[in-house]
Amino acid sequence: MVIIEDKLGLVRYNADQVSHIKLDAAACRACSHQVCITICPAGCYTLSDDSEVLLSYTGCLECGTCRVMCDHLEWHYPLGGCGVSYRFT
């Protein structure tokens, strides 16, 4: 049986110093559905105590789900050598 947590444990991250995702804070505050919080498979988006959308880009799987589902962000691949490295073993 394949356990997703075990597979994700094989993933290596080399986080860039600068986020490859930029949020529009004002648009996020006004967003009625804040879909990014529920659709990110890596859980990179969370809500703060005062309902601000917070982003932790260092664990991003670069799947692009947020890019497709949310209009309030700018998303680019990380710089070369940075980001996620998958190992398939």
C-alpha positions, 0 to 999 in steps of 0.5 A, spaced: 500 500 500 502 506 498 502 512 503 502 519 501 506 521 507 512 516 505 512 518 498 512 526 500 518 524 505 522 522 499 521 530 496 527 534 497 526 542 497 531 547 496 528 553 497 529 560 494 531 566 498 525 569 494 518 566 494 516 564 487 509 566 489 506 573 490 499 574 494 495 580 493 493 581 500 488 586 499 484 581 494 485 575 499 482 579 504 476 581 500 476 574 497 469 570 499 472 563 498 479 563 499 480 557 495 487 556 496 487 554 503 483 548 501 486 546 495 493 546 496 496 539 497 502 541 501 498 546 505 502 552 504 496 557 505 493 558 512 489 563 515 492 567 521 488 569 527 486 575 524 483 572 517 489 574 513 492 568 508 499 566 510 503 563 505 509 558 506 512 557 499 518 553 502 514 547 502 511 548 495 510 542 491 510 546 484 503 543 482 500 549 480 493 548 483 493 554 486 495 558 480 489 555 476 484 556 482 486 563 484 486 569 481 489 573 487 496 571 486 502 571 481 506 564 480 512 563 477 517 557 477 523 558 482 529 560 480 534 554 477 536 549 482 531 552 487 524 548 488 522 541 489 526 535 487 522 529 486 525 522 487 521 516 485 524 510 489 
